Protein backbone atom coordinates (compact mmCIF):
# COMPACT_ATOMS: atom_id res chain seq x y z
CA UNK A 1 0.00 0.00 0.00
CA UNK A 2 1.44 3.33 -1.04
CA UNK A 3 0.89 6.40 1.10
CA UNK A 4 2.25 9.81 0.21
CA UNK A 5 5.18 11.12 2.22
CA UNK A 6 4.06 12.38 5.60
CA UNK A 7 1.48 9.64 6.24
CA UNK A 8 2.13 6.38 8.03
CA UNK A 9 -1.14 4.43 7.88
CA UNK A 10 -4.76 4.60 6.85
CA UNK A 11 -7.12 5.55 9.66
CA UNK A 12 -8.93 2.59 11.19
CA UNK A 13 -12.25 3.94 9.87
CA UNK A 14 -10.99 5.12 6.47
CA UNK A 15 -13.55 2.99 4.60
CA UNK A 16 -16.42 4.38 6.65
CA UNK A 17 -15.19 7.91 5.94
CA UNK A 18 -15.05 7.25 2.18
CA UNK A 19 -18.53 5.73 2.22
CA UNK A 20 -19.96 8.64 4.23
CA UNK A 21 -18.47 11.18 1.81
CA UNK A 22 -19.81 9.25 -1.22
CA UNK A 23 -23.28 9.11 0.31
CA UNK A 24 -23.12 12.79 1.30
CA UNK A 25 -22.55 13.57 -2.39
CA UNK A 26 -25.40 11.20 -3.32
CA UNK A 27 -23.15 9.10 -5.51
CA UNK A 28 -23.76 5.42 -6.24
CA UNK A 29 -20.98 2.90 -5.71
CA UNK A 30 -21.23 1.75 -9.33
CA UNK A 31 -20.87 5.29 -10.66
CA UNK A 32 -17.83 6.11 -8.51
CA UNK A 33 -16.19 2.77 -9.25
CA UNK A 34 -16.72 3.19 -12.99
CA UNK A 35 -15.33 6.72 -12.92
CA UNK A 36 -12.08 5.62 -11.29
CA UNK A 37 -11.75 2.39 -13.26
CA UNK A 38 -12.45 -0.27 -10.66
CA UNK A 39 -15.25 -2.78 -10.11
CA UNK A 40 -18.14 -1.85 -7.84
CA UNK A 41 -17.27 -4.86 -5.69
CA UNK A 42 -13.75 -3.48 -5.23
CA UNK A 43 -15.15 -0.17 -4.00
CA UNK A 44 -17.44 -2.05 -1.65
CA UNK A 45 -14.45 -3.90 -0.17
CA UNK A 46 -12.55 -0.60 0.21
CA UNK A 47 -15.53 0.94 2.02
CA UNK A 48 -15.54 -2.11 4.31
CA UNK A 49 -11.93 -1.39 5.27
CA UNK A 50 -9.79 -3.26 2.74
CA UNK A 51 -6.85 -1.02 1.77
CA UNK A 52 -6.88 0.00 -1.89
CA UNK A 53 -3.87 -0.61 -4.14
CA UNK A 54 -1.53 1.97 -5.67
CA UNK A 55 -3.09 5.06 -7.16
CA UNK A 56 -6.67 3.84 -6.59
CA UNK A 57 -6.76 5.59 -3.21
CA UNK A 58 -5.67 8.88 -4.75
CA UNK A 59 -8.16 8.54 -7.61
CA UNK A 60 -10.92 7.80 -5.11
CA UNK A 61 -9.95 10.80 -2.97
CA UNK A 62 -9.94 13.05 -6.05
CA UNK A 63 -13.37 11.79 -7.13
CA UNK A 64 -14.83 12.39 -3.67
CA UNK A 65 -12.97 15.70 -3.29
CA UNK A 66 -11.20 14.55 -0.14
CA UNK A 67 -7.71 15.15 1.17
CA UNK A 68 -5.39 12.31 2.21
CA UNK A 69 -5.37 13.75 5.74
CA UNK A 70 -9.05 12.78 6.05
CA UNK A 71 -8.28 9.06 5.71
CA UNK A 72 -4.63 8.65 6.75
CA UNK A 73 -2.67 9.23 9.93
CA UNK A 74 0.30 11.58 9.78
CA UNK A 75 3.77 10.10 10.13
CA UNK A 76 5.47 11.70 13.14
CA UNK A 77 8.87 10.86 11.65
CA UNK A 78 7.79 12.32 8.26
CA UNK A 79 9.36 9.33 6.42
CA UNK A 80 6.27 8.04 4.65
CA UNK A 81 5.69 4.49 3.47
CA UNK A 82 5.59 3.43 -0.14
CA UNK A 83 5.70 0.37 -2.35
CA UNK A 84 8.92 1.93 -3.57
CA UNK A 85 10.19 4.89 -1.59
CA UNK A 86 12.03 8.08 -2.35
CA UNK A 87 12.04 9.87 -5.69
CA UNK A 88 11.42 6.57 -7.50
CA UNK A 89 8.23 5.94 -5.51
CA UNK A 90 7.05 9.49 -6.14
CA UNK A 91 7.68 9.08 -9.88
CA UNK A 92 5.88 5.73 -10.01
CA UNK A 93 2.89 7.23 -8.22
CA UNK A 94 2.80 10.27 -10.52
CA UNK A 95 3.07 8.13 -13.66
CA UNK A 96 0.34 5.77 -12.45
CA UNK A 97 -1.96 8.63 -11.54
CA UNK A 98 -1.34 10.33 -14.92
CA UNK A 99 -2.23 7.14 -16.81
CA UNK A 100 -5.41 6.62 -14.80
CA UNK A 101 -6.47 10.26 -15.17
CA UNK A 102 -5.86 10.28 -18.93
CA UNK A 103 -7.82 7.06 -19.34
CA UNK A 104 -10.70 8.54 -17.32
CA UNK A 105 -10.65 11.77 -19.34
CA UNK A 106 -10.82 9.76 -22.55
CA UNK A 107 -13.58 7.51 -21.11
CA UNK A 108 -11.57 4.39 -21.95
CA UNK A 109 -11.63 1.04 -20.23
CA UNK A 110 -8.36 -0.48 -19.10
CA UNK A 111 -8.55 -2.96 -21.96
CA UNK A 112 -9.21 -0.26 -24.59
CA UNK A 113 -6.31 1.86 -23.39
CA UNK A 114 -3.98 -1.13 -23.20
CA UNK A 115 -4.83 -2.14 -26.78
CA UNK A 116 -4.29 1.41 -28.04
CA UNK A 117 -0.93 1.68 -26.26
CA UNK A 118 0.23 -1.82 -27.13
CA UNK A 119 0.57 -3.16 -23.61
CA UNK A 120 -1.28 -5.91 -21.81
CA UNK A 121 -4.15 -4.81 -19.57
CA UNK A 122 -2.29 -6.42 -16.64
CA UNK A 123 0.84 -4.33 -17.28
CA UNK A 124 -1.17 -1.14 -17.66
CA UNK A 125 -3.08 -1.92 -14.47
CA UNK A 126 0.18 -2.44 -12.54
CA UNK A 127 1.50 0.86 -13.89
CA UNK A 128 -1.68 2.65 -12.82
CA UNK A 129 -1.34 1.17 -9.34
CA UNK A 130 2.34 2.20 -9.17
CA UNK A 131 3.33 -1.43 -8.76
CA UNK A 132 5.71 -1.92 -11.68
CA UNK A 133 9.02 -0.66 -10.29
CA UNK A 134 11.10 -2.61 -12.83
CA UNK A 135 8.91 -2.48 -15.94
CA UNK A 136 10.57 -2.11 -19.36
CA UNK A 137 7.97 0.60 -19.98
CA UNK A 138 9.90 2.83 -17.58
CA UNK A 139 13.52 3.91 -17.55
CA UNK A 140 15.81 5.41 -14.99
CA UNK A 141 17.21 8.81 -15.76
CA UNK A 142 20.95 8.30 -16.45
CA UNK A 143 22.19 11.02 -14.13
CA UNK A 144 20.81 9.08 -11.15
CA UNK A 145 22.52 5.72 -11.92
CA UNK A 146 25.05 6.06 -9.09
CA UNK A 147 22.31 6.61 -6.48
CA UNK A 148 20.50 4.05 -4.33
CA UNK A 149 17.60 2.47 -6.23
CA UNK A 150 14.86 4.28 -4.32
CA UNK A 151 16.49 7.65 -4.94
CA UNK A 152 16.72 7.20 -8.72
CA UNK A 153 14.13 9.01 -10.77
CA UNK A 154 12.21 7.20 -13.50
CA UNK A 155 10.25 8.29 -16.55
CA UNK A 156 8.08 6.66 -19.21
CA UNK A 157 10.21 4.93 -21.87
CA UNK A 158 7.42 3.35 -23.96
CA UNK A 159 6.76 5.56 -27.03
CA UNK A 160 3.04 4.79 -27.39
CA UNK A 161 2.44 5.37 -23.68
CA UNK A 162 4.25 8.71 -23.96
CA UNK A 163 1.98 9.61 -26.91
CA UNK A 164 -1.09 8.51 -24.94
CA UNK A 165 -0.16 10.70 -21.98
CA UNK A 166 0.61 13.69 -24.23
CA UNK A 167 -2.53 13.36 -26.38
CA UNK A 168 -5.26 15.98 -26.05
CA UNK A 169 -8.52 14.99 -24.38
CA UNK A 170 -11.26 15.44 -26.94
N, C-alpha and C positions, 0 to 999 in steps of 0.2 A: 504494500500500500504506500503510495507516494503522498507525502504531505509537503506543502511549501515550507521553505525555511522559516523558522520561527514558531512552528507548531509541532507538538510531540505526539499527539494522539487525537483520535476523534472522541468527542464527548460521548459519554455512555448513552445518552438519549438522542444522538445525532439523527437517527432514523425518524424518531417521533417529531423532531424539529422540522425535518424536510417535509414530512407528511402534513404537518400543521400549516406550513407555509404554502404548500400546493393547494390544500383545501381552502385556505384563506383567499387565494387567488381564483378559486373556483375552477381549477384545472383538473381534468381527468388523468388518471395514471397512464392510460393508453396514449393520450395526446402528448404528455410530457416525455414519455419513453420514446415515442416515435420521433419527436423533435430532436432528441439528443442521440438517437441511433442505437437504442437498446430495446430489448423486449419488455413488455409490460410486467412480465413475471420477474424480471431482473430488478425493475424499480420497486416492485412489491417487496422483494427480499431486502433491498437497501433500506426501505422504510421500516422493515422489521428489525434492522440493526446489523445486517451483513455489510461489511465494508466494501465500497465499490472499488473497482480496479482503475489504475492509471488516471487518465484525464476525464473519466466519467464523472468523478466527483466535481471537478471544476466546471464541466459542461452543465451538470445539474444545478450547481450553485448559480451559474450565469442565467440559466433558464428561469430559476425561481427568484432571481435578483437578490441573492444572499451573499454575505461575505463569509470567507473561511472561518473567521473568528466566531461566527454563530454556531458552528458545528465542530470546531476543533479546539483543543486546549493549547494554550501557548507553551512553548518550550522555554523553561527558565534559563537553560544554558545557551539558547538561541542557536543550536546546532542544526535542528531540523532532521527529519528522517526521510529517506527517499529510496526508491528501488535502486537507483544509482545516484550517488550524492554529487556535491560540488557543481562546477560549471557544466559538466557532462549531464548530470541529472536535470539541471535547469533547461539545457538545450533539448533534451529528449522530451521533457514536458511541453516546452514551447512548440516543438515540431508536431507532437501528437495533437495538441490543442488546435494548431493551425489546420491540420488535415481534417479533423472533426468539424471545425467551424466552416471550412470551405465546402465540405460535403453537405453540411446542413444548409448553407446558403444556396447551393445548387440543387437542393432537394433530391439528392442521390442516395440510394441505398449503399451499403458497404460493398455489396457485390457489383453494382453498377460502376462505382468509383474504381474498384480494383480492376475491373475489366478495361476501363478507359486508360488507366495508368499502366497496366501490364504487370500487375502484381497479384498474388493470390489474396483472397479475402482474409485469410488467416494472418498473412504478413501485414496487410494494411491495418487490420484490427489491433495487432500487437504494437504497431507504430502509433496508432491513435491512443493506446493505453500507456504509452511511454515504456513499453516492456520489450524493446528490441535493442538492447545496448550494443550489440555486435552485428547488426544487420548490414549486409552489403549495400543497402539502400542509403546508408549514412557513411560519412567519412570524417575522420579527425582532421582538424586544421593542422597543417604541417608545423606551424610555429610552436605548437604545444606538445610535440612528440616526446620531448625530454621530461615532461611533467608526469606525475602520478596519474593513473587512468582516470580517476574521478575528477581531476582538475582539467583534463583536456576538453576542449570545446569540439562539438561536432556540428555538421551541417548536412543537408540533403545532397546526396551524390547522384541519385537516380534522375535522369533527364526528364522523363515523363511526369514524375512526381513534382519536380521543380516547375514544369509548365502548368500542371494542375494547380499548384499553390499560387502561381503568378497570374492565372487566368482571371478575367473579369467575371463578376457574378451578374449574369443577365437572365 
